Amino acid sequence: MMVQRVLMPTTEAESWTVVDDDLETVEPAEEYLAYLSAIERSPATVRAYAFSLKLWFEFLSLRGVVWDVVGVDSVAQFVAWLRAPADNVIVLDSASAVRSAATVNRHLAAVFGLYDYQARSGVKVAVDLVAWRRVGRGSYKPFLHHATKGRPVATRPAKLAVPRQVPRTLTDEQILAVLSACDRLRDRFLFALLAETAMRIGQALGLRHSDFVSRDRQVRIVPRIDNANGARAKTRSVHVIPVTAALVRLYSEYLHTEYGDLDSDYVFVNLWSEPRGRALRYSAVADLVARIRARTGIFFTVHMLRHSRATDMIRRGVPLEVTSKLLTHRSVATTADAYVHLGAEDVRAELIDRGVWRPEDAR
């Protein structure tokens, strides 16, 4: 089986589907993926779900099981199949697993989403897997309800425990080295923007000149589904965030020195490759990051710049709700869950600041 890129017939939006060895569309997967595209899920999300469903249908094919007669045991076997480095190997230690718990959970999310969709669409699925019956005032019991013995489940009943990881960050010196390694103002402005505002790369690539309000030192993050480069803001509403005067000056210098009289709405565009003036794509940023890594010897990703800014704000005591607003998170709880994880050095510094330790105790 394989994942195939497709264009939606009406909107020409990018989507993905799953085809079998005979290049025939796997209909259950196609219906669900088309639904995700119709409700304007990110193409990256649809693509990720397509790969997950490919694995699911590949697993069912190997086991000779039909998708709509699977049982709870099939889900457990699927998890084991995803984790095992070979069919004759049993994973006893998570370190030896082919896929991490987080990766397995992402695949399960796609599978459970498929069956939720099919059940809502009225498709008769095996009773062992889907129990979709109305109870009370319009509520329902989701699929695999019986497997959880009636305990409330927020999303899906089968889920692996994922070790909590502290976001990887860069030091101020490393960020400065990355900026200094940029030969072009466009590239330096892009990394400076990400480092200062903690924007997602999709939010930056979707910026129009009208979004950058220099006189007020503000930039607007506007969710759009028609970005020519496929950039996604991952937010449902417009967010206005402040920027420094230094960043505004760098933006102006970039426009006057490199951008010139180029006729384009996008802030970040191709300037030294064809087609000139086309909105900068994710792949171009990935190539840029690879060049700067090689030049500086510093391993980094654009998302690490976001993590670094958020972590620095938390350590400096910036209120959580302010940090959350800058990150365009939907809730403060999301920010807290992602970033409020103090390391040993953070705890040491806090003990000294609070007078619990003397400075010499830390040496």
Buried (B, 14 or more C-beta within 10 A) or exposed (E): BEBBEBEEEEEEBBBBBBBBEEEEBBEBBBBBBBBBBEEEBBBBBBBBBBBBBBBBBBBBBEEEBEBBEBBBEBBEBBBBBBBBEEEEEEBEEEEEBBBBBEBBBBBBBBBBBBBBBBBEEEEEBBEBBBBBEEEEEEEBBBBBBBBBEEEEBEEBBBBBEEEEEEBEBBEEEBBEBBBEBBEBBBBBBBBBBBBBBBBBBBBBBBBBEEBBEBEEBBBBBBBEEEBBBBBBBBBEEEBEBEBEEEBBEBBEBBBEEBBEEEEBEBBBBBBEEEEEEBBBBBEBBEEBBEEBBEBBEBEBBBBBBBBBBBBBBBBEEEEBEEBBBBBBBEEBEEBBEBBEBBEEEBEBBEBBEEEEBEEEEEE
